[in-house]
Amino acid sequence: MNEVHTDPIWVQLAYLVAAVLFIIALKSMSSPRTARSGVLIGATGALLATVVLFFSGIELLNLGLILGFLAVGSIIGWVAARRVKMTAMPQLVALFNGVGGGAAALIAVVEYFEVGSSDLLLLIFTVATVIVGSIAFSGSIVTFLKLQELMTTRPVIIPLGKWVTILVAVGTVAAGIGLVVQPQDWLLVLLLVLSLIFGVLFVLPVGGADVPIVISLLNALTGLAVAASGYVLDNVLLLIAGTLVGASGTLLTNLMAKAMGRPLTSTLFGAFSGTTAGSTSAGSDRPVRSASPNDVAIMLGFASKVILVPGYGLAVAQAQSTLRELADLLTEKGIEVDYAIHPVAGRMPGHMNVLLAEANVPYEQLKEMDEINPEFSSTDVVLVVGANDVVNPAARTDKSAPIYGMPILNVDQAQQVVFLKRSMRPGFAGIENEILYDPKTTLLFGDAKDSLTKVVAALKTV
């Protein structure tokens, strides 16, 4: 596979069709209305590209192993995707993204031993693929551990972490340059190890609330690694697909950083400079006002305008269909109902859109933050289901909070606020939400699905 070759015309045309399908898929996934078809279109393009490769005339060694591992990987991917809960979808995305980066790095290692230093430009791209792919792999594993809460979601600062990270980064670059100038196997091993370590050090200082941004950035890095491996393997389709992923991931990262209200550098390196603080959980023993499902039903039933704010807790409880039932019931009573969607609600971009799409919530009722924020002041009741950080006023007032500067949904401007919570435990960012103690806030404790079911039942009698 290392010799320069020219694919037959039909293979080139098939790759062109696959590339066009990737572009159409990417465009389709920009809207909840067409996202599902976009995924299928993209999968079709990937399937076409994979099948064509086997008949393209390229000599494939160990064909039995390739087919066997392809079957095993397909089965694992299918089972994982079918069984994953919506709450664990971000973790799955992080894990799959890491696998992509790791695969690109391993391919580059194999190509190094096959090609060696016979082509300087090829060697440069091989080194770049090893670095970027390894960083994407180890960094994605750490994000998976954070999202799965197998390790703390708070920023992890090791002693002299800033200088250790800089030293590892310099060492990685030096090893890469050394490998290009004087190729030696031990330098490749050193480069691989340093790149993996840097990926871990890169993600450790990132706090839980910023992990979705890092997932997007690592996704972009995986795309770049795949594009570089496309050059190494002389495969135009990998170049196109990797470039598309890299470019879209970079744009999404910038958009998410903007949604968080601070520069990307602050998200990635703020913990080193002390701008990312820990918990501000003082005051958790203060009294709050709680109510029964019947009380909440009365509040909603006599409102003229209600805004529903879904969050990660809604996904945990799998209560999206029950929330849709509540919204339909309110609409039948002549009450205006909208859903307020924050750009980073949940654990990844579009998490709430996908969740509500499962319940067939009309897309017209979903309103983005910039559109819905002016409406809170004229809203009678805001019902917050499982959201916390995206409605926390600390983002506006507490400079020590890790979410400071992040634009939030202005639920505190509504006449009444109802929070559905399991407990007084802080959100993913690990900080207290002062709005919970506001006199106009009512808390309904319990599982969100069970609480909503009781509210729906009570509302039918109002």
QUIRATA-V562975 format. One record per residue. N is the residue number from 0. RES is the residue in one small letter. SS is DSSP state (helix for helix, strand for strand, loop for the rest). Layout:
BEGIN
N&RES&SS / N&RES&SS
END
This chain:
BEGIN
0&m&loop / 1&n&loop / 2&e&loop / 3&v&loop / 4&h&loop / 5&t&loop / 6&d&loop / 7&p&loop / 8&i&helix / 9&w&helix / 10&v&helix / 11&q&helix / 12&l&helix / 13&a&helix / 14&y&helix / 15&l&helix / 16&v&helix / 17&a&helix / 18&a&helix / 19&v&helix / 20&l&helix / 21&f&helix / 22&i&helix / 23&i&helix / 24&a&helix / 25&l&helix / 26&k&helix / 27&s&helix / 28&m&loop / 29&s&loop / 30&s&loop / 31&p&loop / 32&r&loop / 33&t&loop / 34&a&helix / 35&r&helix / 36&s&helix / 37&g&helix / 38&v&helix / 39&l&helix / 40&i&helix / 41&g&helix / 42&a&helix / 43&t&helix / 44&g&helix / 45&a&helix / 46&l&helix / 47&l&helix / 48&a&helix / 49&t&helix / 50&v&helix / 51&v&helix / 52&l&helix / 53&f&helix / 54&f&loop / 55&s&loop / 56&g&loop / 57&i&loop / 58&e&loop / 59&l&loop / 60&l&loop / 61&n&loop / 62&l&helix / 63&g&helix / 64&l&helix / 65&i&helix / 66&l&helix / 67&g&helix / 68&f&helix / 69&l&helix / 70&a&helix / 71&v&helix / 72&g&helix / 73&s&helix / 74&i&helix / 75&i&helix / 76&g&helix / 77&w&helix / 78&v&helix / 79&a&helix / 80&a&helix / 81&r&helix / 82&r&helix / 83&v&loop / 84&k&loop / 85&m&helix / 86&t&helix / 87&a&helix / 88&m&helix / 89&p&helix / 90&q&helix / 91&l&helix / 92&v&helix / 93&a&helix / 94&l&helix / 95&f&helix / 96&n&helix / 97&g&helix / 98&v&helix / 99&g&helix / 100&g&helix / 101&g&helix / 102&a&helix / 103&a&helix / 104&a&helix / 105&l&helix / 106&i&helix / 107&a&helix / 108&v&helix / 109&v&helix / 110&e&helix / 111&y&helix / 112&f&helix / 113&e&helix / 114&v&helix / 115&g&loop / 116&s&loop / 117&s&loop / 118&d&loop / 119&l&helix / 120&l&helix / 121&l&helix / 122&l&helix / 123&i&helix / 124&f&helix / 125&t&helix / 126&v&helix / 127&a&helix / 128&t&helix / 129&v&helix / 130&i&helix / 131&v&helix / 132&g&helix / 133&s&helix / 134&i&helix / 135&a&helix / 136&f&helix / 137&s&helix / 138&g&helix / 139&s&helix / 140&i&helix / 141&v&helix / 142&t&helix / 143&f&helix / 144&l&helix / 145&k&helix / 146&l&helix / 147&q&loop / 148&e&loop / 149&l&loop / 150&m&loop / 151&t&loop / 152&t&loop / 153&r&loop / 154&p&loop / 155&v&loop / 156&i&loop / 157&i&loop / 158&p&loop / 159&l&loop / 160&g&helix / 161&k&helix / 162&w&helix / 163&v&helix / 164&t&helix / 165&i&helix / 166&l&helix / 167&v&helix / 168&a&helix / 169&v&helix / 170&g&helix / 171&t&helix / 172&v&helix / 173&a&helix / 174&a&helix / 175&g&helix / 176&i&helix / 177&g&helix / 178&l&helix / 179&v&helix / 180&v&helix / 181&q&loop / 182&p&loop / 183&q&loop / 184&d&helix / 185&w&helix / 186&l&helix / 187&l&helix / 188&v&helix / 189&l&helix / 190&l&helix / 191&l&helix / 192&v&helix / 193&l&helix / 194&s&helix / 195&l&helix / 196&i&helix / 197&f&helix / 198&g&helix / 199&v&helix / 200&l&helix / 201&f&helix / 202&v&helix / 203&l&helix / 204&p&loop / 205&v&loop / 206&g&loop / 207&g&helix / 208&a&helix / 209&d&helix / 210&v&helix / 211&p&helix / 212&i&helix / 213&v&helix / 214&i&helix / 215&s&helix / 216&l&helix / 217&l&helix / 218&n&helix / 219&a&helix / 220&l&helix / 221&t&helix / 222&g&helix / 223&l&helix / 224&a&helix / 225&v&helix / 226&a&helix / 227&a&helix / 228&s&helix / 229&g&helix / 230&y&helix / 231&v&helix / 232&l&loop / 233&d&loop / 234&n&loop / 235&v&helix / 236&l&helix / 237&l&helix / 238&l&helix / 239&i&helix / 240&a&helix / 241&g&helix / 242&t&helix / 243&l&helix / 244&v&helix / 245&g&helix / 246&a&helix / 247&s&helix / 248&g&helix / 249&t&helix / 250&l&helix / 251&l&helix / 252&t&helix / 253&n&helix / 254&l&helix / 255&m&helix / 256&a&helix / 257&k&helix / 258&a&helix / 259&m&helix / 260&g&loop / 261&r&loop / 262&p&loop / 263&l&helix / 264&t&helix / 265&s&helix / 266&t&helix / 267&l&helix / 268&f&helix / 269&g&helix / 270&a&helix / 271&f&helix / 272&s&helix / 273&g&loop / 274&t&loop / 275&t&loop / 276&a&loop / 277&g&loop / 278&s&loop / 279&t&loop / 280&s&loop / 281&a&loop / 282&g&loop / 283&s&loop / 284&d&loop / 285&r&loop / 286&p&loop / 287&v&loop / 288&r&loop / 289&s&strand / 290&a&loop / 291&s&loop / 292&p&helix / 293&n&helix / 294&d&helix / 295&v&helix / 296&a&helix / 297&i&helix / 298&m&helix / 299&l&helix / 300&g&helix / 301&f&loop / 302&a&loop / 303&s&loop / 304&k&strand / 305&v&strand / 306&i&strand / 307&l&strand / 308&v&strand / 309&p&strand / 310&g&loop / 311&y&helix / 312&g&helix / 313&l&helix / 314&a&helix / 315&v&helix / 316&a&helix / 317&q&loop / 318&a&loop / 319&q&helix / 320&s&helix / 321&t&helix / 322&l&helix / 323&r&helix / 324&e&helix / 325&l&helix / 326&a&helix / 327&d&helix / 328&l&helix / 329&l&helix / 330&t&helix / 331&e&helix / 332&k&loop / 333&g&loop / 334&i&loop / 335&e&strand / 336&v&strand / 337&d&strand / 338&y&strand / 339&a&strand / 340&i&strand / 341&h&loop / 342&p&loop / 343&v&loop / 344&a&loop / 345&g&loop / 346&r&loop / 347&m&loop / 348&p&loop / 349&g&loop / 350&h&helix / 351&m&helix / 352&n&helix / 353&v&helix / 354&l&helix / 355&l&helix / 356&a&helix / 357&e&helix / 358&a&loop / 359&n&loop / 360&v&loop / 361&p&loop / 362&y&helix / 363&e&helix / 364&q&helix / 365&l&strand / 366&k&strand / 367&e&strand / 368&m&helix / 369&d&helix / 370&e&helix / 371&i&helix / 372&n&helix / 373&p&helix / 374&e&helix / 375&f&helix / 376&s&helix / 377&s&helix / 378&t&loop / 379&d&loop / 380&v&strand / 381&v&strand / 382&l&strand / 383&v&strand / 384&v&strand / 385&g&loop / 386&a&loop / 387&n&loop / 388&d&helix / 389&v&helix / 390&v&helix / 391&n&loop / 392&p&loop / 393&a&helix / 394&a&helix / 395&r&helix / 396&t&helix / 397&d&loop / 398&k&loop / 399&s&loop / 400&a&loop / 401&p&loop / 402&i&loop / 403&y&loop / 404&g&loop / 405&m&loop / 406&p&loop / 407&i&loop / 408&l&loop / 409&n&loop / 410&v&helix / 411&d&helix / 412&q&helix / 413&a&loop / 414&q&loop / 415&q&strand / 416&v&strand / 417&v&strand / 418&f&strand / 419&l&strand / 420&k&strand / 421&r&loop / 422&s&loop / 423&m&loop / 424&r&loop / 425&p&loop / 426&g&loop / 427&f&loop / 428&a&loop / 429&g&loop / 430&i&loop / 431&e&loop / 432&n&loop / 433&e&helix / 434&i&helix / 435&l&helix / 436&y&helix / 437&d&loop / 438&p&loop / 439&k&loop / 440&t&strand / 441&t&strand / 442&l&strand / 443&l&strand / 444&f&strand / 445&g&loop / 446&d&loop / 447&a&helix / 448&k&helix / 449&d&helix / 450&s&helix / 451&l&helix / 452&t&helix / 453&k&helix / 454&v&helix / 455&v&helix / 456&a&helix / 457&a&helix / 458&l&helix / 459&k&loop / 460&t&loop / 461&v&loop
END
